[in-house]
Amino acid sequence: MVALITGASAGIGASYARQLAIKGTDLVLVARSESRLNELAQELITQHNIKIEVLTADLSDRSQLDKVAARAAMDDVDLVINNAGFGIKQPFVGGTLAAEQNLLDVLVTAVMRITHSALPGMLARNRGGVINVSSIAGWMTSGTYSATKSWATTFSESLATLHKDSKVHVMALCPGYTRTEFHTRAEMEIDTIPNWMWLDVDEVVRKSLSDF
């Protein structure tokens, strides 16, 4: 079994990589940072003696995205985890259109194209599936990030329903505040968020894999 994980260099993606490696799953790790991917790959190869392929890609670039989608379509891939994502700190009116487009490209277009590539082979083999990392933000009115996560959740639910009679599963993971570097990179103010609202990243991933 091979799992392809986008946004695998840190946070939820890296936790997926580590927990799947423990199960003996071979991995295709996708992110923009080649150095961080190589560091994680070496750690997991040493600890678990699995095969890991590092695929450096910026999913907002169509040619690089297409390479990832093509890899997801290969017969050895039984699990795709669309995890890559980020937040932007700007209002929609008055913010830059380029930032909004970049958000849409990574959080919606990449998820759609990679899933579109992966599912036909999975359905033909009648095994495998896709986990789309969404968010409880999809039920909140907090800008275009929330809109992209609403799309990801509905997209996942629709595919799960459409193919419910197969052994191919599609799931949306919708965590709340999870302790990763996501919020710092997005320059979000998090000091007022109480401790009880925070989730542990490894527990989030463990539960999602169990549910899947």
N, C-alpha and C positions, 0 to 999 in steps of 0.2 A: 504494500500500500504506500502511496505517495500523497502527501498533502502539500498543496501550494498555498502559501500565506503571504498576503500583501501587508505592507507596514510591519514587517517582521522584526525590525531592528530594535524595537523598544516596546514597553507597555504591554497592552493586551496581545499584540502580535507575537512578541517575544515569549510571553507566557504560554501561548498556544504552542509555539515551537518547542519549548522545554517540556511541556506536559505530553505532547505527542511523541517526542523523542524517547521519553521514558517508556512509552508503549511499544517502541521499536519501529515507529513510523518513519520512513524516509521522507525528506523534506525538500521543497523548493522555496527558498526564502527570497522575498522580493521587497526592496526598499530603495531609497535614493542613495543611502550611505553605504558604499562598498566596504569601507573599513569596519563599520559596526556589524555588518552582515558577516564578514569574514571572521571577526572575533567571536560572534555567537556560534557560527558554524563550527569553528575549531573546538570550542568548548563542548558542543553537543556530540561531535564526532569522537572526541577523546573519552567522554563519559559514557556514551551509549553505543558506540561502534555502528552508527547508521550512515547511510549515504545522504549527503546534502549538496544541493546545487544552489549556488548563489546567483541571483538574477538582479542586477542593478538596473533600476528603471524609475523614471519620473512619470507617473501615470497621467499627468496633465499633458504629456507629449504623445500625440497620437501614434507615431511610429514606435515609440518605446512601449506604449500600452499594447499595441498590436502584437509585439513579441511576447508579452506576458500572456495575452489571450491565446496565442498559438500554443504556448507551452501548456496552458490549462486544458486545451483540447486533446492533448496526447492521451493515449490509452492507459498509461500507468497512473494517471491522476485520479484518485478516488474521492478526494476531499479538497474543496476550494474554500478558503477563508478570506473573504473580502473585508479586510480590516483597516487598510490605509485610510487616513483621514486627518483632518486638522480643523481648527476653528479660526475665524478671522474677527478681529476687533475693529469693526467699523459699522456705521449705520448704512442701511441700504441707500437712502437718499443722501448724497454727499460723499459717499464712499467711492472707491474706484471700481469701474466695471471689470477691469482685469482681475482683481482679487475675487470678485463674485464668480467670474467665469472659471477661474482656477478651482474654486471650491466645487462648483458644479461638475467640472471635468473629473475630479478625483473621487468625489463622494457619490456621484450618480452615473456619469457616463462610463467610468472605469468599471464600476460594479455591474452595470448592464452588459457591457461588451465582454467582460471576462466570463460572466455567468452564461451568456449566450453561446460562447465558445465551448464551455465545459459541459453543459447539460446534454447535448445530443449524444455524445459518446457514453455518458453515464447512463442515460435512458436505454441506449442500445445494449449495454452490458447489464442493465437492471441492478445497479449497485452504486453506492457513493452518494455524494450530495454537496450542498453549498451552505456555509454559514455566513450570513451577512451581518457584520457588526453595525448595529443601528444604535439607538439611544432612547431613553425616555424623553429626550428633547423633541422627539417626533410628535409628542402630544402637547407640546408647549408652544406658545407664540413668542419665540425669541429669535426672530430673524431667519435668514436663508439657511443657516445651519440646521435649524429645526425642520425647515421644509425639506431639506435633503434627507433627513432621517425619517421623516414621515413617508417619503417616497420609498426608501429602502425597506421599511417595515411592510408597507402595502405590497410592494413588489415581491417580497419573500413569501408573504401569506398567499398571494395569488398563485405563485408557482407551486407552493406546497399543496394548495387545494387542487390545482390542475393535475398534478401528478400523484395524488394521494393513493392511487391504486398500484403504484410502482414501489420498488424498494429504494428509490432515489428520494432523499429528503432535502428539503430546503427550509432553513430556519433563520429567523432574525433574532439576534442577541440584543437586548435593549437594557443595558445597565444604566444606573444613575451615576452619581459622582464616584469615580473610581480612581484610586491613588496611582497615577502615572505621571509622566512629564507633559501630558497633553495640555493641562490648564496653564502651566508656566509658559509653554511655547506659544499659546494663544494670548498671553498677557491678560489672563482673566483674574479678576479680584475674587479670591477664595477664602480670605481671612475670616469672613463672617459665616462661613458654612460650618455648622456644628459637626463634631466628630462622629456622632451617631449616623449621619447621613452618608458617610464615606464607605465605600466597598473596597475589599481587598482584591487586587487584580487576579491573584492566583485562584481565589475562591470563585470569582466570577467565571473564569475560564473552566475550572473544574466542573462547576455546575452546568455550564453550557454544553460541554462535551458529554456529560452524563445524560442530559436531556436529549441531545442530538442522537 
